[in-house]
Amino acid sequence: MISVIRLNLILFLCFLLVSGCKKEPSPEPHFNSFEEELEYLVEEYVKMGASVGIIDQQQNLQEYYFGSISNDDASPPDSHSIFELGSITKTLTATLLAQMILDGKIDLADELESLLPSEEVSVPNWNEIKINIEHLATHSSGLPKAPQGSAQPLPPGFDPYDPYAAYTTEYVY
């Protein structure tokens, strides 16, 4: 019988031998154009439809559309397609807010009321404090996360599984 020490030594040597073997790295994909790279990324990650707009340094717009607009409609999206807001929107919104602050167009202390049409909108106070941009950006405005219907009636066609779909600009105001 092989002793435990000898067995451990054999296993250790096998481990060293195997770990010394170098795996060939998988080749990086090569693309001949931006469009090829975009198609690769969309094929890999987009599950439904996508619309991509690129503005180059000369301010030329290039538009690309992929997939379908819904499970029920295989038509590809176009420049008039409406997409539901998703998690990437939070990143885009934060980036735009940061840029607007850097450009001096907005300040975190700006009251929300001053940025909306006063004749159409009544912004509630939160604990006797006027809601400002910082409150919205840090989720500390006191506004509910989702429509609840307790303070205001829910809009016609309200669906709890898609709570924002029935809200028009006028209804929100």
C-alpha positions in Angstrom: 0.0 0.0 0.0 1.1 3.5 -0.8 1.6 5.6 2.3 -0.5 8.7 2.8 2.6 10.9 2.5 3.6 9.3 -0.8 0.0 9.7 -2.1 -0.1 13.3 -1.1 3.3 13.9 -2.8 2.0 12.2 -6.0 -1.1 14.4 -5.9 1.0 17.5 -5.3 3.3 16.7 -8.2 0.2 16.1 -10.5 -1.2 19.4 -9.4 2.1 21.2 -10.2 2.3 19.5 -13.6 -1.3 20.4 -14.5 -1.1 24.0 -13.1 2.1 24.5 -15.2 0.1 23.7 -18.4 -0.8 26.9 -20.1 -4.3 27.2 -21.5 -4.5 29.0 -24.8 -6.5 32.2 -24.2 -9.7 32.4 -26.3 -9.1 34.7 -29.2 -10.4 38.2 -28.9 -13.0 38.9 -31.6 -11.7 41.1 -34.5 -14.0 43.6 -36.1 -13.6 45.3 -39.4 -16.0 48.0 -38.6 -18.0 49.7 -35.8 -21.1 48.1 -37.2 -19.7 44.6 -36.9 -18.7 45.2 -33.3 -22.1 46.7 -32.5 -23.9 43.7 -34.1 -21.7 41.3 -32.0 -22.6 43.1 -28.8 -26.3 43.3 -29.6 -26.4 39.6 -30.5 -24.6 38.8 -27.3 -26.6 41.0 -24.9 -29.8 42.4 -26.3 -32.8 40.1 -25.7 -35.6 42.1 -27.4 -34.9 45.2 -29.4 -32.4 48.0 -29.3 -31.9 51.4 -30.8 -28.4 52.9 -30.8 -27.6 56.5 -31.8 -24.0 57.7 -32.3 -23.1 61.4 -32.7 -19.5 61.7 -34.0 -17.1 64.7 -33.5 -18.6 66.4 -36.6 -22.1 66.1 -35.1 -23.2 63.5 -37.7 -25.8 61.2 -36.4 -25.7 57.5 -37.1 -28.7 55.3 -36.1 -28.8 51.5 -35.7 -31.8 49.4 -34.9 -31.8 45.7 -33.8 -34.3 43.0 -32.8 -38.0 43.5 -32.5 -40.3 46.0 -30.7 -42.1 43.4 -28.6 -42.9 39.7 -28.1 -46.1 40.3 -30.1 -44.6 42.3 -32.9 -41.5 41.2 -34.8 -41.1 44.6 -36.5 -37.7 46.2 -35.9 -37.6 49.4 -33.8 -37.2 52.7 -35.6 -36.7 56.4 -34.8 -40.3 56.6 -33.5 -40.1 53.5 -31.2 -40.8 54.1 -27.5 -38.7 52.1 -25.0 -39.6 51.5 -21.4 -37.2 53.1 -19.0 -34.8 50.6 -17.4 -31.8 50.5 -15.2 -29.4 52.0 -17.7 -31.6 55.1 -17.6 -30.4 55.8 -14.0 -26.8 55.9 -15.2 -27.7 58.1 -18.1 -29.7 60.5 -15.9 -26.9 60.7 -13.4 -24.4 61.5 -16.2 -26.6 64.2 -17.7 -27.2 65.7 -14.2 -23.5 65.8 -13.5 -22.8 67.4 -16.9 -25.5 70.0 -16.4 -24.0 70.9 -13.0 -20.5 71.1 -14.5 -21.9 73.4 -17.2 -23.5 75.6 -14.6 -27.0 74.9 -16.1 -28.4 73.5 -12.8 -27.5 73.4 -9.2 -28.4 70.7 -6.7 -30.0 73.3 -4.5 -32.4 74.4 -7.3 -36.0 73.9 -6.1 -38.0 71.6 -8.3 -40.8 74.1 -8.3 -38.6 76.6 -10.2 -38.0 74.2 -13.0 -41.6 73.2 -13.8 -44.4 75.3 -15.2 -46.0 76.9 -12.2 -49.4 77.3 -13.8 -49.6 73.5 -14.3 -47.7 72.0 -11.4 -48.0 72.1 -7.7 -44.9 70.5 -6.1 -45.6 69.2 -2.6 -43.4 70.1 0.3 -41.7 67.4 2.4 -41.5 68.0 6.1 -42.0 71.7 5.4 -39.0 71.7 3.0 -39.3 72.5 -0.7 -38.1 69.6 -2.8 -34.9 70.4 -4.7 -32.7 68.6 -7.3 -30.5 67.1 -4.6 -33.6 65.5 -2.9 -34.5 63.9 -6.2 -31.0 62.7 -7.0 -30.5 61.2 -3.6 -34.0 59.7 -3.3 -34.7 61.8 -0.2 -37.6 63.9 -1.5 -40.3 62.0 0.4 -42.1 61.3 -2.9 -43.4 57.7 -3.1 -41.3 55.2 -5.1 -44.3 54.2 -7.2 -47.8 55.5 -7.7 -50.0 54.4 -4.8 -53.3 56.2 -5.3 -53.7 57.3 -1.6 -53.1 61.0 -2.2 -54.2 61.1 -5.8 -56.5 58.9 -7.8 -54.6 56.5 -10.1 -54.9 57.3 -13.9 -57.3 55.4 -16.1 -55.8 52.2 -17.3 -53.5 51.9 -14.3 -51.7 48.5 -14.1 -49.9 47.6 -10.9 -47.5 45.4 -12.9 -46.5 48.4 -15.1 -47.3 51.3 -12.7 -46.0 54.1 -14.9 -47.5 53.1 -18.2 -50.7 55.0 -17.9 -49.2 58.3 -16.6 -49.2 61.1 -19.1 -47.3 64.4 -18.5 -50.7 66.1 -17.8 -51.7 63.5 -15.3 -48.4 63.7 -13.5 -48.8 67.5 -13.3 
